[in-house]
Amino acid sequence: MANHQPISGTQSSNDSRSNSGTPKTPGEAGAFLTDVQELRRRARQHITDGAVTEGYRANREVVVDLLNQALATELVCVLRYKRHYFMASGIHAEAVAAEFLEHANEEQGHADQLASRIVQLGGEPNFDPQGLVTRSHAEYVPGNSLLEMITEDLVAERIAIDSYSEMIQYIGDKDTTTKRLLEGILAVEEEHADDLKSMIELVGEPHDPNRQMKSERRPGRV
């Protein structure tokens, strides 16, 4: 066992190294990713950047641009779902319209989350209606029949799933907060796609008054 020198009125060697600004090595008592004094110094620099610190490793401008594209996509989806909610008609209209409305509300929630993150990153959420469809990855297709509406919504959800998957892959571990946000949204978009697939199976088959929609609300939906 190694001999330990008594500490008499002085700091331990580890504490001395911490105060000198030299990072401790992993395994040392009180070791940290970055020296505490250095963290404090860096926190006071560029304080107007808010949540964006020197440790942010992603390209902030690119991430903000991607989030604004996602924001536009969500807003277009909200508008399309809202139209489909009000225009739904036919035997299955009531049940399907309820799904449209819930999806619209969830997409609006995604838009709010994206806008908040854009602001945290020092950007500006783009809500300008001019060019909204151009910025969006998904299209705004009204659809005539109930089946067409559901189909167009499913196509849009599949586009969103691929878009979010690619954004998550691009960001990786360089911005874990944005990555987690996008992963959460992606999970809901996948549920939407599953709901819409069930709606197509319902609407596309002969009416059975005893048949229940398979897209009943599941625990954990937000």
Helices and strands as residue ranges (DSSP letters): H 13-19, H 36-44, G 47-49, H 60-87, H 93-120, H 132-135, H 146-171, H 176-203
